[in-house]
Amino acid sequence: MIIYNVTVKIESEVAKEWLQWMKNEHIPEVIHTGLFTHARILKLIGHDDEQGIAYAIQYHCRDMASLEKYQAEFAKELQSKHTERYKDKYVAFRTIMQELWTREGDSNNC
């Protein structure tokens, strides 16, 4: 499993609207490419939210070939929509991770 992680720090004034747009428009468009199995949004905690709220969006795909196809065929257009809509209101960086091991635990321990 490959995880394409996009970490975004969005200005507090637009964060609520951005989050709704991500859930209702942007992420569904990314998933609609057929190259990712699912996505999740995580909020980073323990950061100073005064200069913006930080989120990690994780897109899961089966293999590097799927991610490479996404990057070659879809990423530029989808990222430009985000940039046009939220220009100068966010910073972002992307990382690629490979899942090596998962253990399901008892949810009562958290």
C-alpha positions as MATLAB code, in Angstrom:
seq = 'MIIYNVTVKIESEVAKEWLQWMKNEHIPEVIHTGLFTHARILKLIGHDDEQGIAYAIQYHCRDMASLEKYQAEFAKELQSKHTERYKDKYVAFRTIMQELWTREGDSNNC';
ca = [
       0.000    0.000    0.000;
       1.277    3.453   -0.923;
       0.103    6.537    0.951;
       0.274    9.882   -0.803;
       0.240   12.397    2.035;
      -0.521   16.081    1.467;
       0.040   18.293    4.503;
      -1.710   21.655    4.266;
      -1.651   24.636    6.601;
      -4.667   26.784    5.713;
      -5.477   30.231    7.095;
      -7.925   30.048    9.987;
     -10.386   32.455    8.333;
     -11.047   30.062    5.427;
     -10.350   26.736    7.151;
     -13.978   25.727    7.696;
     -14.959   26.453    4.081;
     -11.757   24.775    2.803;
     -12.495   21.621    4.798;
     -16.007   21.385    3.344;
     -14.654   21.955   -0.180;
     -12.038   19.259    0.343;
     -14.629   16.750    1.597;
     -17.337   17.526   -0.942;
     -15.389   18.411   -4.094;
     -11.628   18.013   -4.196;
     -11.119   14.632   -2.544;
     -14.066   13.048   -4.427;
     -12.455   14.272   -7.677;
      -9.148   12.664   -6.714;
     -10.862    9.383   -5.771;
     -12.884    9.502   -9.011;
      -9.641    9.048  -10.975;
      -9.891    5.394   -9.921;
      -6.281    5.337   -8.776;
      -6.839    5.543   -5.015;
      -8.733    3.114   -2.802;
      -9.681    5.672   -0.163;
      -8.679    8.915    1.528;
      -8.738   10.389    4.979;
      -8.321   13.834    6.501;
      -6.451   14.255    9.758;
      -6.073   17.430   11.779;
      -2.652   18.003   13.273;
      -2.898   18.786   16.949;
      -0.421   20.533   19.185;
       0.340   23.235   16.591;
      -0.209   26.966   16.902;
      -3.488   27.520   15.022;
      -3.043   31.301   15.133;
      -1.211   31.278   11.784;
      -3.427   28.587   10.277;
      -4.770   25.127   10.873;
      -2.737   22.137    9.722;
      -4.252   19.054    8.117;
      -2.877   15.900    6.540;
      -4.822   14.383    3.678;
      -3.857   10.786    3.013;
      -4.699    9.115   -0.276;
      -4.183    5.351   -0.350;
      -3.303    3.472   -3.528;
      -2.292   -0.094   -4.273;
       1.115    0.569   -5.818;
       3.584    3.159   -7.105;
       2.354    2.678  -10.676;
      -1.072    4.011   -9.633;
       0.471    7.018   -7.918;
       2.739    7.727  -10.874;
      -0.223    7.588  -13.243;
      -2.124   10.030  -11.001;
       0.837   12.401  -10.927;
       1.321   12.235  -14.706;
      -2.318   12.492  -15.768;
      -4.363   14.216  -13.064;
      -2.318   15.960  -10.360;
      -1.480   19.170  -12.198;
      -5.101   19.999  -13.043;
      -6.493   19.087   -9.625;
      -3.743   20.932   -7.757;
      -4.258   24.028   -9.908;
      -7.948   24.121   -8.915;
      -6.864   24.152   -5.272;
      -4.246   26.831   -5.914;
      -6.662   29.093   -7.796;
      -9.294   28.809   -5.090;
      -6.985   29.299   -2.067;
      -4.084   31.281   -3.515;
      -1.934   32.892   -0.801;
      -4.067   31.300    1.944;
      -2.167   28.029    2.399;
       1.141   26.234    2.269;
       1.446   22.563    1.405;
       3.975   19.813    1.020;
       3.655   16.268   -0.218;
       5.241   13.024    0.936;
       4.962    9.459   -0.279;
       4.964    6.612    2.216;
       4.876    2.858    1.892;
       2.834    0.952    4.435;
       4.938   -1.923    5.740;
       2.854   -3.278    8.574;
      -0.501   -2.736   10.242;
      -1.846   -4.218   13.435;
      -5.433   -3.720   14.443;
      -5.762   -3.095   18.142;
      -8.362   -2.982   20.839;
     -10.099    0.390   20.443;
     -10.636    0.558   24.209;
      -6.917    1.149   24.753;
      -6.834    4.545   23.064;
];
